[in-house]
Amino acid sequence: MIFSSPQFILLFLPIAFWGYFYLNRIRLVLAGKAWLVALSLFFYGYWNVAYLPLLLGSIFFNFAVGTALSPNQISKRPRFSRRVVLIFSIAANLSLLGYFKYANFLVDNLNAVLSTGYVLPQILLPLGISFFTFTQIAYLVDSYRGEAKEYNFLNYALFVTFFPHLIAGPILHHREMMSQFESRWTLAVRYRHIVLGFFIFSIGLFKKVVIADHFAIWANAGFDDGAILDFFSAWATSLSYTFQLYFDFSGYCDMAIGSSLLFNIWLPINFNSPYKALDIQDFWRRWHMTLSRYLRDYLYIPLGGNRCSTVRVYINLMTTFVLGGLWHGASWMFVIWGALHGVALVMHRVWSGLGLSMPKAMAWLVTFNFVNITWVFFRAKTLDDAIRIMSGMVNTDSIFNLSLTAIPTNKLAWAGWFSDELLRGLPVGLAANILCFGAIILAFGIIRQKNSFELMNSGQGIAKLSGALFLFCVAMYSTMVTTSSVFLYFNF
C-alpha cells in the first residue's frame, strides 16, 4: 500500500480519520492514539508482516533505553554510566541496520579483496529501517542531552510509527512532535487543516503519478537497457531521472504532510525548491532538509564541525557526505555520489573564502548541472553504467544523428493521452524524444514556480482549491489506468 494507491486514498485514510476522531469525540483519547498506532502497524505490516516484530522490538528497546538515559529519570546510583548506555544503544541500533542493509555488501567486498567465497543468505531489507532507526537514535541522543522532555509510551509509539512518515521520513525529532501528540488542540476535527491537507496532498499525488512515474519510464530505459546512448538520449536519461527523483520524493513528502494534517499534526518541511539553489551549500539546505539537519547535528558537529582547523573542517565535510551517501544504500555508487558532493562543498567553502562569486544565472546553471551529473552516479547500478551515460552526454558527434536511441512511444505513459494523434507518422525515436524533451521543458518551468508549501501558506481561494481538485482528479485517473511505482526513497 502506497500513498498514491486507491486503497490508501479511498479506504485506509478515511477509516483512520473517522475512527480516530470518533474515539476522540466520545472522549476515548487514549483509544484514539492506540487506534492510530494499530493502523500504522497495519500499514507497515501490509508490506511484509514478517518484519513487524523487528519494528516493535526496536520501539520497546529504544523507549526503555531513552527513558533510562534522561537526566530526570535516572536513579541516584546508576549501575552503568549514561554515556556507556548511550554508546551501547546507538551501537545496537547501528548493528541492526548494518546487518540488514550492509552485511551482503561487506561480504561481497571481502570476497573481492581476499578472493574468498563467503556466502550469506539474501537478506531482504525491512521497509523504512533507515528512517525509523535514525529517528530513534536522535531520540536517544536528545534524551541523553536532556532535550527530550516527555516519556509516555503510547505517544512514543505513535511518534515512531505514525504512518505518514514511517516508511520514508521525514526524519523527526522527538521534541518537535511529542508536544503535538499531547496537545488537546489535535483531538477535534479542524476543517482548515482538512482543506490544507487536501490541497498539499493533491499536489503531491499529481507530482508522483503524473510527473515522476512518467519520467521513470524514460530514466529506466536509459539506465537499465545497457544501450550506448547518443547525446540527446543520454541527456534525456539523466534529466529524466533528475526530475523523477525530485517529483517522486517531494511528492511523497507533500502527501505525508497532507495526510498528517488531517490529524492536526504538522510534519517538518523536507523540500524547499532545491533546484532553485545557486550553490551546493544552498542545495543541501533545501534538499531532504531533515536528513541534512540530522547529518549536521549528529555527525558533522560531533566531529568538530567548523570549529576546527581548515583542513579538519574539510575532512569533516568529506566524512559526513561519504557516510551520508552510504546511508542511502550498500553500493559504491552511493559512496562516489556522497564523495562528489563532499568535494563540491569543500570547493564551495574555498571559493567563498576567497570572496569569489559569479552571476546568478551562471551560479544556477553550474549548481543544477553538477547535481544532475552526480545523480547519474546515484542512479547507476555500476560504474560502467554511469560512464556509459556520461559518455553519451559529451558525445557531441551524435548531435546531428537523427537515428536516435529511444523506446517506442507506446511504452511512454504520455502516449496514451496525446502522442498517437499528435505524433502519428513520425519515426519512433524522434517521437519519443519529442515527448521526453517536451516534458523536460515543462518540468523546468514547474520548478521555477512557487513550491507546494509556499502555495499552501499563501491562502486557499476558490481558484486554488479548484486547481487542487483538478490535479487530484487527473492523478486519480492516472492511478486507475497505470500502475504507480513504489516511491524511490522506500529503497533507502
N, C-alpha and C positions, 0 to 999 in steps of 0.2 A: 504494500500500500504506500503510495507516494502522494505528496500534496496535490499533484496535478491529475490524480486519478478520479474518476467519477465516484468510486467507492468512498474515498476520503471526503470529497466535497459534498456529496449528496446523502451519505449515510453517517460516517464516523463523526464528522464535525458537528452536524445538527444534534446527534444523540448526545455527544459530550456536552454541548452547550445547554440543551434543555435539561438534561439530568443534573448538571452542576447547579444551575440557578433555581431549579425546582427544590433541590435539597436545601439550598440557602434560604429560599423563601419560607420554608416550613421550619427554619431555624436549626437545621441539622448541618451546621457549618463544618464540623469535623468530617461528617459523612460526605459532604461535598468535595472536600480536599481528597479524601480517600477515593472517591469516585474518579477524580482526575488522575490520581496515581494509578488506579487499577486500569483505566482506559489507556494511559500512557504505556503501561507494561504490556497491555494487549497490542498496542500499536508497534511496540518493539518486537514482541514475540511473533507478530504476524509475518515477519521476515524469516526468522528461524527460531523456533521456540527453544531449541537446544541451548542457546546462549543466554536465555533469560536468567538461569541461576547465576551465571557469571556477573551479570549486571546487579542482581540483588546482593550477591556476596560482596561486590565492590562497595555498594551503598552502605551495608551494615558495617563493614570493616572501617571505611573512612569516616563514617559518623562517630563510631566509638573512639577512634584514634583522635579525630578532630576535637571531640569533647574533652578528652584527656589532655590534649595539648593546650587548651585555653588557660591563660594565667589565672582566670577566675574560677576554674573548675578543678584544678589540681589539689591534691592533699598537701598537708604541711610537709610531709616527708615522702616525696615520691620515690618509688623503687628505682626508677631509671630517670636520667636527666631528660628534660623536654627536648633538648637538641638531638639526643640519641634516638628518641622516639620519632622525631620528625624525619631524620635521615633514614631510619628503618622503614617508615611508612611510605616515603617517597620511593625508596628503592623497591619496595614490594609492588607499588603501582607500576613503576617503570619496567620491572621484571615481567609482570603480566603482559604489559603492552609489548615488550620486546619479544616475548615468546611467540605471541600470535602474529605480530607484524614483521619481525626481523629474523626469526630463527632460520627459516629456509634460506633467506638472503645470506646470512652468516655462514651457513653450512656450504652453500654453493661457492662462496668466495674462498673458504678454506680449502675446498676440493680443488679449486682452480690454482691456488698458490702452492699447496702441498702435494698436488697430484694424488689425492686420496679419493675414496669413493663412498664417503659417508652419505647416507640417505635418511631423510626424515619423512614421515607420512605427510602428505599435503595438508597444510593447516589452513582452514577456512577462516578468514579474518572476520571477527564479530563486527557487525554493523555499528558504526559510531564509537568504537572503542577509544580512538584517539581523543574524541571530544569529551566523552564522559570521564575519561581518565585525567585529562588536563584540567577539566573543570574542578575535579575533586582534589587534585594536587594543589591548585590555587587555594581551595578551601583549607587544606591542611596548613599551608604557609600563613594564610590570613589568621587562622586560629592560633598558631604559634606566636604571631606578632600581636595578638590581642585585638585584631581588627574585625573578627567575626564575633558578633555580639549575641546572636540568638541561636539556641540549641534545642529546637523542637524537632523530633524525628520525623513527624509527618510532613512538616514544612520542608525539612531537608530532603526527604524522599521526593517531594513534589519539585523542589529546586533542581534535582538531578534528572528526574525522569520526564518532566513537563514536555509533552510530545512536540510542541513547535520547535524546540531547539535540540532535542535528544539525539537525532541522527547525524546532523551536520552543523551543529552550532547555531548561533554564535557561542563562543566560549564565555561563560558567565562568571562573575564574581559573586560570592556568597552575600557580601554586604549590599550589593545593588538590587538583589532580588528578594531577600528574606523579608524586608520591610513591606514589600508589596504583597507577599503571601499572607502576612499577618494583618494587613490593613483591612478595616471594615468597609472601606470605600470600594473594595474589589468584589464585595459579596452580592451587590444588586446589579441588575441589567443596566448598562449605561448606553443609551441609544446613540450618543455621539461616538462612542468607541466602536459600536457596530458599524456605523457609517464609515469611520476612518479605517476600520479593519477591512471592510469590504472593498473600499477604494484601493488600498495598497495591495491587498490580496489579488485583486483583479489585474493590476499592473504586473505583479509578479507572475501570475498564471500566464498572461499573454507573453511575457518575456520568455518563459520556459518553453511552452508548447508551440508558439507561432514563430519565435525568432531562434532560440537556442537549438531546438530539435531540428529545425530545418538547416541551420548551418552545420549541424553534426553530420549530416549525410555527406556533404562535400568534404569536410575535415576528415571523416573516417575513410573516404575513398582515397584521399591523397596520402594519408599516413599509413594505411593498412594494406594497400594492394601491392606495395613494393615496386610500382612502376616508376620509371625515370620521368620526372616532371619537367616540362618546359617552363619558361619564365612566367607566363600568365597562370598556369595551373599551380605552380609552386607558391606564388603569392596568394592565389585564391585559397590554397590549402592552409597556409599559415594565418591569413587574415580570418578565414572562416573559423579556425579554432580559437583565435584571439577573441572573436565576438561570441562564439559558442560558450566559452568558459565564463565570460563576463555575464552574459544574459542568463546563463544557467544558474550560476551561483548567486548573483544579485537577485534573480527571480526567486530562488529558494528563500533568500533572506527576507524579501518582501512578503512572501507568503507566510513565513514564520512570524514576522511582526504582525501581519494582518490577522492570522488565526489566533495569536496570543492576545491581541487587543480585544477580541470578542469576550475574553475572560478578564478584561481590565488589567492585563499585565503588559507592561512595556519592556520589550527586549531591547538591548543596545543596538544602535545602528552599526552595520558591518561594512557598508559601502557608501562612499561619498564621491561619486563621479571620478573614479581613479584614472580613467583615460583622458581626463582634462589636465592631469598633472604636468607641471612644467619642469620637474626634475625627479630623480629617482627617489629622493627622500620624501618628496611630496606624494609620490605614487604610493609609498608604503604607509603614509598617514591616511590614505583614502581606501586602499585595497585591504580586504579582510581585516578590518580595523581591530577586532577583538584578538585575533592571532598576533598582530603587530604589537598590541598592548601587552599581551601575555609574554611574548619573547623579550620585550623591553623590561618588564617588571620582574620576571622570574628567571631570566637568563643573562641579558645584556648588563643590567645594573648590578646583579650579584657578581658578575665577572669583573666589575670595576667601572663599567660604563665609559663615560668620557672624563672621569676624574683621574685618569692615569696619564702616563706619557703618551706622546703622539703615536709611537709605534704600537704601544699596548692597546690604544683605542682602536687602531686598525685591526689588530689581532682579535679584539673583542667583537668587532663588526663581522669579520670573516667567520669566526666561530659561531656566532649567533645565526647567521644566514645559512651556513653549511648545515647546521643542525636543524634549522627551520626547513630547509629543503628535504632533509632526510625524514622529518616528521611527516611529510606528505606521502611517503611510501618507501618500500625497501627496494630501491633501484639506484644505480649510479647516475642515472639521468637526472633524478631529483637532486642528488648531491651536486652535479655540474650546474644545474639551474640555480641552486642556492649559492654556490660559489661565484657564479657570474654576477648575481645581484649583490653579493658581498663586495666584490671588486668594484662594481659600479658605485656603491655607497662610499667606498674609500676614495675613489676618484672624485666623486662629488664633494667630499669633505676637503680634499686637496684643492680643487677648483675654487670652492667658496673661500677657503683660507687665503688664497692668492688674490681675492677680490675680483675675480673674473666673472663675466656674465655674458649673455647672448640675447638677441631679440626674442620676444615671447613666442613668435611663430616658429623660429628655429629651435627654441628650447622644447616646445611641444613635439615637434617632428622628431627630434633626437630621442626624447624620452619614450614616445609611443613606439618608435621603430625598435628601440632597444628591448622594450617589453615584448613586442610582437616576436622578435627574433628569439628571445630566451624562452618564450612559450613553446617554440619548436622543440627544444630540449626537454621541456616539461612533459610534452605530449608524446614524443617519440619513444618507442619501446627499446630501441638500441641506438648506439652512437652512429651506426651506419645509416639508420633511417633518418636521423637528424641531419647528417651530412648530405644525404640524398635530397632532402627538402631544401637545405641551404644552397646546394649546388644549383638547383633549378632556379632559385631566387636571384642568382647572379649570372645566369645563363642568358646574356643579352643577345647572343646569336640566334636565339629561337624567337625573338620578339616578332619577327615578320613571318614566322612559320604558322600558317593557318591550319595545319594539321594538329589541332590541339588535343592533348590528352584529357579526356573527360569521361564522365559517366553519363549514360543515357538520361534524357530529361524525364523519362517516366519513373526513374528512381528518386527523383527530387520531389520533396513534399510540395514545392510550389507548383509543380507540373499539373497537379490535379485541379488547380484553381484557374490558371490562365495560360499556361505555356502551350497547350495543344493548339489553341486558336491563334495566339499572337506569334508563335514561333514555327508554325507549320511550314515545312519545306526547307528550313534551314538545316545545315549539317548538324549532326548530333552534338559534336564537341562544341561548335560555335554557339548553339542554342543553350547548352548547359552553362557555358561561360557567361553568356549574356545574363542569364538568370542569376548566377552567383555574384557577378560584379555589380549587377543592379542592386542586389540585396546588401552588398558590402557598402555601396554608396549610401543607401538608406540608413544603414547602421551607423555610419559616420555622422549622418545628420541627427540621429536619435541621441547619440552620446553628447552632442553639443547642447542639448536642451536641459531644462531643469530635471533633476533626478526625481525618483518617486517620493522620497522623503520630503524634498522641497515642495513638490506638488501637494502632498498631503498636508503640510503645515501652512500652505498659503490659502486655505479656505476651500470649502466644497460647495460651490454653487450648483445650480441645476445642470449647467453645461458640463461641469466636471463629472458630476455623478452620472449623467447620461453617457459621457465618454467612457467612464469606468464600466458601466453596464454593457456598452457596446463591446469593449475589449473582452469582458467576461464571456459574453455570448460567442464571440468569434473563437476564443480559446476553448470553450466547452465544445463547440462544433468540431474543432481540430482534434480534441481528445477522443471524440466519437469516431472519427474517420481515420485516424492514425494511432499508432501505438507510441505513447510518450516514453522516452528512455528514462532510466534512473538518473537522478541528479549526479553530476560528476563528482562532487565532494563527498558523496556517500562512500567513494572508494578510498578516501583518505582518513 
